[in-house]
Amino acid sequence: MAEQLQRHTFVVYVEDKPGVLNRVASLFRRRGFNIESLAVGHTETPGASRMTIVVLTDAGGARRLEANLYKLVNVLRVQDVTEVPAIFRELAMIKVATTRETRTDVMQLVDVFRARAVDVAPESVVIETTGTEDKIDGLLEVLRPYGLLEVVRTGRVAMVRGPRGVVVDPADLPARGPRGAAAPEDPEVSHSV
């Protein structure tokens, strides 16, 4: 019996270095996986960045992806948070066409969805909202009749609930040389995957 496909969310801590995002994205490409969502940012640990990656796969594919991510040199920590208690959020900014007559209706919808207007122009309103993907999809649907001019979404970010989450120990980062520069690379170490 074939395993069922579902959206898996990976939290990946990586060294904050040039080229790391390309290596991670290339791994997914080479393995034939489409990244549905990718969010990257700094973390509480200097020198480490956090990626939240969403991929449609089965449980076996998720395990293989996790194992292959750990093979990348700059990857410090990986966790598939799909089945653990976690909080998932997304940010969106939505530019909606408005007129003098429709602006009040649009602003009422903004209030109902607990969003907020961050820019008001004579013929448009820019709305900022955070929440689950379903909430953002719902807001987009009710605003669509007014005319969506532009939409930007961050993609999913995730955080494990409770006191212990996905963290990286600063000791896992490579040794730093003078002025924070990375220690010289060992010519005997292969960095290809």
C-alpha positions as CSV (number, residue, x, y, z in Angstrom):
1,M,0.0,0.0,0.0
2,A,1.4,3.4,-1.0
3,E,2.1,6.0,1.6
4,Q,-0.1,9.0,1.6
5,L,1.3,12.4,0.4
6,Q,1.0,15.3,2.9
7,R,2.7,18.6,3.4
8,H,5.8,18.2,5.6
9,T,7.2,21.2,7.4
10,F,11.0,21.1,8.1
11,V,12.8,23.5,10.4
12,V,16.4,23.6,9.4
13,Y,19.2,25.5,11.2
14,V,22.1,26.3,8.9
15,E,25.3,28.3,9.2
16,D,24.7,31.9,8.1
17,K,27.1,31.8,5.1
18,P,26.8,32.7,1.4
19,G,25.6,29.8,-0.8
20,V,23.9,27.8,1.9
21,L,20.4,28.5,0.6
22,N,21.5,27.4,-2.9
23,R,22.9,24.1,-1.6
24,V,19.7,23.4,0.3
25,A,17.4,24.3,-2.6
26,S,19.6,22.3,-5.0
27,L,19.3,19.2,-2.8
28,F,15.5,19.4,-3.1
29,R,15.7,19.9,-6.8
30,R,18.1,17.0,-7.3
31,R,15.8,14.7,-5.3
32,G,12.8,15.8,-7.4
33,F,10.9,17.6,-4.7
34,N,9.1,20.9,-5.2
35,I,9.5,23.4,-2.4
36,E,6.0,24.7,-1.7
37,S,7.1,27.3,0.8
38,L,10.5,28.6,2.0
39,A,11.1,31.2,4.7
40,V,14.6,32.1,5.9
41,G,15.8,34.4,8.7
42,H,18.2,35.1,11.5
43,T,17.9,33.2,14.8
44,E,18.6,33.6,18.5
45,T,22.0,32.1,17.8
46,P,24.6,34.5,16.1
47,G,26.0,32.8,13.0
48,A,23.0,30.6,12.4
49,S,19.9,31.1,10.2
50,R,16.6,29.2,10.3
51,M,14.8,27.9,7.3
52,T,11.2,26.7,7.3
53,I,10.6,24.5,4.3
54,V,7.3,23.0,3.2
55,V,7.3,20.0,0.8
56,L,4.6,17.6,-0.4
57,T,5.8,14.1,0.2
58,D,5.1,10.8,2.0
59,A,6.6,9.8,5.3
60,G,9.5,7.8,3.6
61,G,10.3,10.8,1.4
62,A,10.4,13.1,4.5
63,R,12.8,10.8,6.3
64,R,15.1,10.6,3.2
65,L,15.0,14.4,2.9
66,E,15.9,14.9,6.6
67,A,18.8,12.4,6.2
68,N,20.1,14.1,3.0
69,L,19.8,17.6,4.6
70,Y,22.1,16.4,7.4
71,K,24.7,15.4,4.8
72,L,25.1,19.1,3.7
73,V,28.1,20.7,5.3
74,N,26.4,23.9,6.6
75,V,23.3,22.2,8.1
76,L,23.4,22.2,11.9
77,R,20.0,20.9,12.9
78,V,16.9,19.5,11.1
79,Q,13.5,18.6,12.4
80,D,10.3,17.6,10.6
81,V,7.7,19.4,12.7
82,T,4.7,18.1,10.8
83,E,3.5,15.7,13.5
84,V,4.6,17.5,16.6
85,P,2.6,20.2,18.4
86,A,3.6,23.4,16.6
87,I,2.4,26.8,15.7
88,F,2.3,27.6,11.9
89,R,1.9,31.2,10.6
90,E,2.2,33.1,7.5
91,L,2.4,36.9,6.8
92,A,0.7,38.5,3.8
93,M,0.4,42.0,2.4
94,I,-2.5,42.5,0.0
95,K,-3.1,45.6,-2.2
96,V,-6.9,45.9,-2.9
97,A,-8.5,48.3,-5.4
98,T,-10.9,50.7,-3.6
99,T,-13.1,53.6,-4.4
100,R,-14.7,56.1,-2.0
101,E,-17.8,53.9,-1.9
102,T,-16.0,50.5,-1.3
103,R,-13.3,51.6,1.1
104,T,-15.6,51.3,4.2
105,D,-16.6,47.7,3.2
106,V,-13.0,46.7,2.7
107,M,-12.0,48.2,6.1
108,Q,-14.8,46.3,7.8
109,L,-13.5,43.0,6.3
110,V,-10.0,44.0,7.5
111,D,-11.4,44.2,11.0
112,V,-13.3,40.9,10.8
113,F,-10.1,39.1,9.9
114,R,-8.1,41.0,12.5
115,A,-5.8,42.4,9.8
116,R,-4.8,46.0,9.5
117,A,-4.4,48.6,6.8
118,V,-0.8,49.7,6.5
119,D,-1.3,52.1,3.5
120,V,-4.3,54.0,2.2
121,A,-4.1,55.7,-1.2
122,P,-7.0,57.3,-3.2
123,E,-7.5,54.1,-5.3
124,S,-6.1,51.3,-3.1
125,V,-5.5,50.0,0.4
126,V,-2.6,47.8,1.5
127,I,-3.6,45.2,4.1
128,E,-1.2,43.3,6.4
129,T,-2.3,40.1,8.0
130,T,-0.8,37.2,9.8
131,G,-2.3,33.8,10.6
132,T,-2.8,30.3,9.2
133,E,-2.7,29.8,5.5
134,D,-6.5,29.1,5.6
135,K,-7.2,32.5,7.2
136,I,-5.1,34.3,4.6
137,D,-6.8,32.3,1.8
138,G,-10.2,33.3,3.3
139,L,-9.3,37.0,3.4
140,L,-8.1,36.8,-0.2
141,E,-11.4,35.3,-1.3
142,V,-13.6,38.0,0.3
143,L,-11.4,40.7,-1.1
144,R,-11.2,39.3,-4.6
145,P,-14.5,40.9,-5.8
146,Y,-13.0,44.4,-5.0
147,G,-10.0,43.7,-7.2
148,L,-6.7,42.3,-5.9
149,L,-3.9,44.5,-7.3
150,E,-0.9,42.7,-5.7
151,V,-0.4,40.0,-3.1
152,V,2.9,39.0,-1.4
153,R,3.1,36.1,1.1
154,T,6.0,35.0,3.2
155,G,5.4,31.3,3.2
156,R,5.0,29.2,6.4
157,V,7.0,29.7,9.5
158,A,6.8,27.2,12.3
159,M,7.7,27.0,16.0
160,V,7.3,23.9,18.2
161,R,5.1,24.5,21.3
162,G,6.4,24.3,24.8
163,P,9.7,25.2,26.4
164,R,11.9,23.0,24.2
165,G,11.8,23.6,20.5
166,V,14.2,23.2,17.6
167,V,17.4,24.9,18.7
168,V,21.0,24.9,17.8
169,D,23.9,24.9,20.2
170,P,26.4,27.7,19.5
171,A,29.1,25.1,20.0
172,D,27.9,23.4,16.8
173,L,29.0,26.4,14.8
174,P,32.4,26.3,13.2
175,A,35.3,27.9,15.1
176,R,35.8,31.6,14.3
177,G,39.1,33.2,13.5
178,P,40.1,36.8,14.0
179,R,37.2,39.4,13.7
180,G,34.6,36.7,13.4
181,A,35.9,35.2,10.2
182,A,35.3,31.5,9.7
183,A,38.3,29.3,10.4
184,P,40.3,28.2,7.4
185,E,38.7,25.3,5.5
186,D,40.4,21.9,5.5
187,P,41.5,21.1,1.9
188,E,41.0,17.4,2.7
189,V,37.3,17.8,3.3
190,S,34.9,17.4,0.4
191,H,31.8,19.8,0.4
192,S,30.0,18.2,-2.5
193,V,26.7,16.5,-2.1
